[in-house]
Amino acid sequence: MKEKYPLFEKYYKLLDWILDKCEKFPKNVRFTISSKISNISLDILDYLIEAIYTKDKLKNLKRINILFEKLRIFIRITHDRKYLSHKQYEYVSKEINVCGKMVGGWIKSCEE
């Protein structure tokens, strides 16, 4: 699967990074924003696997697109609240955008 779906590999590494950071958020936000970010991130992985293995790729890819937008917003909140440093925020934002562009390209190819 690796060779055929570079998005999966890229996102898998990003997911590992996100989950690691969420575990280190302050205790008082672990059941709120940390859980929300973890759940959205894992949902993206679920829909990505479904997109790879089902015929109805477009529906799953559009769902992933929406989830990436939600993830961007929640990540921004963590940066604003100083749970992520500026450097960490720049890294994760860039990686989410790259993955988002990959999803967008995949959506375009499915629509053609």
Secondary structure, 3 states (H helix, E strand, C coil): CCCCCHHHHHHHHHHHHHHHHHHCCCHHHCCCHHHHHHHHHHHHHHHHHHHHHCCCHHHHHHHHHHHHHHHHHHHHHHHHCCCCCHHHHHHHHHHHHHHHHHHHHHHHHHHC
